[in-house]
Amino acid sequence: MPLAVIGAGFGRTGTLSFKLALEQLGFGPCYHMLEAFGKVDHIAAWSGAIAGEPVDWEALLRGYRSTCDWPACTFWPELRAANPGAKVVLTRRDPDAWYRSMSATILESLDRPVGDDADQVMIDHHLMTRELILERTFAGDHRREHALEVLAAHENSVITSMPPDELLVYDVAEGWESLCAFLGVPVPDQPFPNTNTTADFRTMVGLDPT
């Protein structure tokens, strides 16, 4: 089954809420970083992709109808080439708010070593994520000014690479209407998902939620 929607936005742009929204709209399951946890073959495949090795995208994402968040957003051009009929959604938010959230969540969690109770799968996932985000995405420099430059360059690359009618630049705070109009589906009666706040993330990975 080919992908129908490819999320090109970086993590901490509402990607988990976006994942849940896509699944509620019938475009699930949606591949998000959470999908890679505990999956040895997925971690190995993404590690290979980061190293420049060829990837069988159809095999890796078999059964999924959409993607968002890291690691998939890094490879959105490759995923689009493998799924030419897919629409692309660039989730974004205020850059300063994004960096504050990144600093207090993903960056802080990747800067610390895994716990003593971590098994090899957890260690490999942590190393893959560090290589993807800290090194490949931010080139080892995730200070505010540089990170914001990387974010802006990524978003500009997506916007300038896509035909306007096949791309939605989207803030999840907009809710259902623009997303549903772009995907050609009815607006649900249920509220738009709102999850994975900074406090939620810090609790999930064992950081002080405050």
Long-range contacts (C-beta under 8 A, 24 or more apart in sequence): 1-62, 1-63, 1-64, 1-65, 2-83, 2-85, 2-86, 3-61, 3-64, 3-65, 3-66, 3-67, 3-79, 3-82, 3-83, 3-86, 4-65, 4-66, 4-83, 4-85, 4-86, 4-87, 5-30, 5-65, 5-66, 5-67, 5-86, 5-87, 5-88, 5-89, 5-183, 6-66, 6-67, 6-72, 6-76, 6-79, 6-80, 6-83, 6-86, 6-87, 6-88, 6-89, 7-66, 7-67, 7-68, 7-69, 7-72, 7-73, 7-76, 7-88, 7-89, 7-90, 7-91, 8-73, 8-76, 8-88, 8-89, 8-90, 8-91, 8-158, 9-68, 9-69, 9-73, 9-89, 9-90, 9-91, 9-92, 9-155, 9-170, 10-70, 10-73, 10-98, 10-137, 10-151, 10-154, 11-69, 11-70, 11-73, 11-102, 11-106, 11-133, 12-93, 12-98, 12-101, 12-102, 12-105, 12-106, 13-91, 13-92, 13-93, 13-98, 13-172, 14-91, 14-93, 14-171, 14-172, 14-173, 15-68, 15-69, 15-73, 15-91, 15-196, 16-69, 16-193, 16-195, 16-196, 17-172, 17-192, 17-193, 17-194, 17-195, 17-196, 18-68, 18-89, 18-91, 18-170, 18-172, 19-66, 19-68, 19-69, 20-193, 20-195, 21-172, 21-176, 21-179, 21-192, 21-193, 22-65, 22-66, 22-68, 24-188, 24-190, 24-193, 25-179, 25-180, 25-183, 25-185, 25-188, 26-185, 27-65, 27-66, 27-183, 28-64, 28-65, 28-66, 29-63, 29-64, 29-65, 29-66, 30-64, 30-65, 30-66, 30-67, 30-68, 31-61, 31-64, 31-66, 31-67, 31-68, 31-72, 32-67, 32-68, 32-69, 32-72, 33-69, 33-70, 33-71, 33-129, 35-64, 36-71, 36-125, 36-128, 37-125, 38-121, 38-125, 40-121, 40-124, 43-121, 43-124, 43-125, 43-128, 44-124, 46-71, 46-128, 46-132, 47-124, 47-127, 47-128, 47-131, 49-75, 49-78, 50-74, 50-128, 50-131, 50-132, 50-136, 57-82, 57-83, 58-82, 70-129, 70-132, 70-133, 70-137, 71-128, 71-129, 71-132, 74-132, 74-136, 74-137, 76-158, 77-161, 87-166, 87-167, 87-168, 87-182, 87-183, 88-158, 88-162, 88-166, 88-167, 88-168, 89-167, 89-168, 89-170, 89-179, 89-182, 90-155, 90-158, 90-159, 90-167, 90-168, 90-169, 90-170, 91-170, 91-171, 91-172, 92-155, 92-169, 92-170, 92-171, 93-171, 93-172, 93-173, 95-148, 95-151, 95-152, 98-151, 99-144, 99-147, 99-148, 99-151, 100-198, 101-198, 102-142, 102-147, 103-144, 104-198, 104-202, 105-198, 105-201, 105-202, 105-205, 105-207, 106-133, 106-201, 107-134, 107-142, 108-202, 108-207, 109-201, 109-205, 109-207, 110-134, 115-206
